[in-house]
C-alpha cells in the first residue's frame, strides 16, 4: 500500500476545528488510498499517529451543530463528544485505507 503524500493543515486555538480536518482526511483516504499526514499548529502527525489528534480534543464536549451535520452522513449512530468522534473518524479513515488496499490486492491477484 502506498502512503499518501498529502498533508492537511490546521492552525488555530479552537481545536474543535480538527473535526473538519479529520472529515477531510477520510475524503483524502478514499480518493488516494493512503492516509494523509495532519499538521496541527506546526506539529506534524504522521498517518499512523492520527489517533493522537483525537486525544487533543475534549472527549465528552458536545458537538456544535455544524460539526454534527458534517459527520451525520459518515456514521449510522449519532456521535457524542469531540474526542469520541475524532477517534471514530480515525477508525473510519483506517478502514477506508484498508478497504482500498485490499481492493487493489484482489485486483492484482486476479490478473
N, C-alpha and C positions, 0 to 999 in steps of 0.2 A: 504494500500500500504506500502510495506516495504521500508525503506530508505536505500540507498546504503551506504556501509561502505568504499567504495573506496575513496581514497584521491589522487588527481592528484597534481603534484608538478611543480612549476615554480620558477626558481631563475635566476635573471639577471636584467640588467638595461634597456634593449630594450624591453619594454612592448608589442611591436607589436607581439612578440613571444607568447603572450597569445592566439592569434588566433589558434595556433596549439593545445594548451591545451583545448580550447573550442570545437574544432572539435573532439578531443579525448573524451571529456565529452559527446558529443552526441552519440558516439560509445558505451561508457560505459553504458549510459542510455538505449540504445536499447538492449544491451546484458543482463543487470542486472535488469532493470525495475525501478531502483531508480537513482536519480541524485547524482553524486559524489560531495564531497567537493573539493575545489581547494585551495591549499596553495600557496600564492604568496609572495615570499621573507619573510618568517616567519609569515605572517598573513594568517589565515585560513578563507576562505569564506564558510559558510555553504551552503547546497544545495538550500536553499531558498534565499540566498544572491548573487547568481551568476550574477544578473543584475549589481551589483556594480563593477564587473570586467570590464564590458563594459564601465563603466564610467572612468576607469583608462586609457583608450586608446584615442588617438587623434581622435576626432569624424569624421572629414572630410578628414583626410590624406589618399591619395590614397593607395590602397593595393599594396604591392610588387607582382611581377609576380608569385612567388612561392606560396604565400598565396592565390592569386586569383585562381590559378589552384586547390588548395586543396578544396576550397569552391564551385567551379563551379558546382560540382555534387550534392550539397546539396540544391541549390536554382534554381528556374526557371529563375529568373531575375539576371542580373549581379549586384554584390554588389559594393557599393561605400563607401569608408571610413572605417577605422578600428573600430571606436566606433559604427557606424551604424551596421556593420557586426557582431560585438561582441554581440550587443543587439539582433539581429536577430538569432544568434546561440543560445543564451539563450532561446529565444522563441521556437525554434525548439526542444531544449532539454526538455522544459516543455511539449510540445505537445507529444514527444516520451514517456515521463513518464506517461502522462495521458492516452495515447493510450494503453500502456502496462497494466496499472491498469484497464482500462475498459474491456480489453480482458480477464483478469483474473476474474474480477467480473462476466462477462457474462458467462464464462465457469463454474464458481462455481454455478451460478443461474440455469444453465441448468441441473445440476445433481440432 
